[in-house]
Amino acid sequence: MSSQINLAELLSNFAVQDFANALRNALNYKDHPDYSSLVELEYTETKEQFLETAKKFLRRYDTHSRRKRWTKPEEKNLIELGNLIDKYGVKVVRNALISLSLCKRSEQE
């Protein structure tokens, strides 16, 4: 893990943004918001727990994404999140992902 954390670089990372967008969609789903994924993600402490939680989230998200025609996070982005965890640690990556997902979308999106 790096002792120097470049938050701007982390928050602008394509994988963090991709998963944050998916989590934001799931949280804002009108019929059944997926707060359980947010809570499960909040309690991850290890890389293995994080990736297991991401897998559960993607399974639930798949159902809604088909109906709503949302894009799903790509496999390469899950791999990138694992690499970011190796570089920055679970807490930092987890907090960046949650923070972005809870932000309001910009008008350009």
C-alpha positions as CSV (number, residue, x, y, z in Angstrom):
1,M,0.0,0.0,0.0
2,S,1.2,3.4,-0.8
3,S,1.5,6.0,1.9
4,Q,0.9,8.8,-0.6
5,I,-2.7,8.8,-1.8
6,N,-3.7,10.9,-4.8
7,L,-7.4,11.2,-4.2
8,A,-8.0,13.1,-7.5
9,E,-6.4,10.2,-9.4
10,L,-8.4,7.6,-7.5
11,L,-11.7,9.4,-7.9
12,S,-11.2,9.9,-11.6
13,N,-10.2,6.3,-12.1
14,F,-12.4,4.6,-14.7
15,A,-13.1,1.6,-12.6
16,V,-14.1,3.6,-9.5
17,Q,-16.3,5.8,-11.6
18,D,-17.9,2.8,-13.4
19,F,-18.8,0.9,-10.2
20,A,-19.9,4.2,-8.5
21,N,-22.3,4.9,-11.3
22,A,-23.7,1.4,-11.0
23,L,-24.1,1.7,-7.3
24,R,-25.7,5.1,-7.7
25,N,-28.2,3.6,-10.1
26,A,-29.0,0.8,-7.7
27,L,-29.5,3.2,-4.8
28,N,-31.8,5.4,-6.9
29,Y,-33.9,2.5,-8.3
30,K,-37.4,3.7,-7.4
31,D,-39.1,0.3,-6.9
32,H,-36.5,-1.3,-4.7
33,P,-33.4,0.7,-3.8
34,D,-30.4,-1.5,-3.1
35,Y,-29.2,-0.2,0.2
36,S,-28.0,-3.6,1.2
37,S,-25.1,-3.4,-1.2
38,L,-24.1,-0.1,0.3
39,V,-24.2,-1.5,3.8
40,E,-22.3,-4.6,2.8
41,L,-19.7,-2.6,1.0
42,E,-19.3,-0.3,4.1
43,Y,-18.3,-3.2,6.3
44,T,-15.7,-4.8,4.0
45,E,-12.2,-4.9,5.6
46,T,-10.2,-7.2,3.2
47,K,-9.7,-7.4,-0.5
48,E,-11.4,-10.8,-0.5
49,Q,-14.5,-9.4,1.3
50,F,-14.6,-6.4,-1.0
51,L,-14.5,-8.6,-4.2
52,E,-17.1,-11.0,-2.7
53,T,-19.4,-8.0,-2.0
54,A,-18.8,-6.6,-5.5
55,K,-19.8,-10.0,-6.9
56,K,-23.1,-10.0,-4.8
57,F,-23.8,-6.5,-5.9
58,L,-23.3,-7.3,-9.6
59,R,-25.6,-10.3,-9.3
60,R,-28.4,-8.1,-7.9
61,Y,-27.6,-5.2,-10.3
62,D,-27.8,-7.5,-13.3
63,T,-31.6,-8.0,-12.8
64,H,-32.3,-4.2,-12.7
65,S,-29.8,-3.3,-15.4
66,R,-31.6,-5.5,-17.9
67,R,-34.9,-3.9,-17.2
68,K,-33.6,-0.4,-17.1
69,R,-31.0,-0.9,-19.8
70,W,-28.2,0.4,-17.6
71,T,-24.7,-0.4,-18.5
72,K,-23.0,-2.9,-16.3
73,P,-19.5,-2.5,-14.9
74,E,-16.9,-4.3,-17.0
75,E,-14.8,-7.2,-15.9
76,K,-11.6,-5.2,-16.5
77,N,-12.9,-2.6,-14.0
78,L,-13.3,-5.2,-11.3
79,I,-9.7,-6.3,-11.9
80,E,-8.7,-2.6,-11.7
81,L,-10.5,-2.2,-8.4
82,G,-8.4,-5.1,-7.1
83,N,-5.3,-3.4,-8.3
84,L,-6.3,-0.2,-6.6
85,I,-6.9,-2.0,-3.4
86,D,-3.4,-3.4,-3.6
87,K,-2.1,0.1,-4.1
88,Y,-4.2,2.1,-1.7
89,G,-5.9,-0.4,0.6
90,V,-9.5,-1.4,1.0
91,K,-10.7,1.5,3.1
92,V,-9.5,4.2,0.8
93,V,-11.0,2.5,-2.4
94,R,-14.2,1.6,-0.6
95,N,-14.7,5.2,0.7
96,A,-13.9,6.7,-2.7
97,L,-16.5,4.3,-4.4
98,I,-19.2,5.1,-1.8
99,S,-18.5,8.8,-1.9
100,L,-18.9,9.0,-5.6
101,S,-22.0,6.9,-5.6
102,L,-23.7,9.2,-3.1
103,C,-22.9,12.3,-5.1
104,K,-25.5,13.9,-7.4
105,R,-24.9,13.3,-11.0
106,S,-23.6,16.3,-13.0
107,E,-25.8,17.7,-15.7
108,Q,-23.4,16.4,-18.4
109,E,-24.0,12.7,-17.5
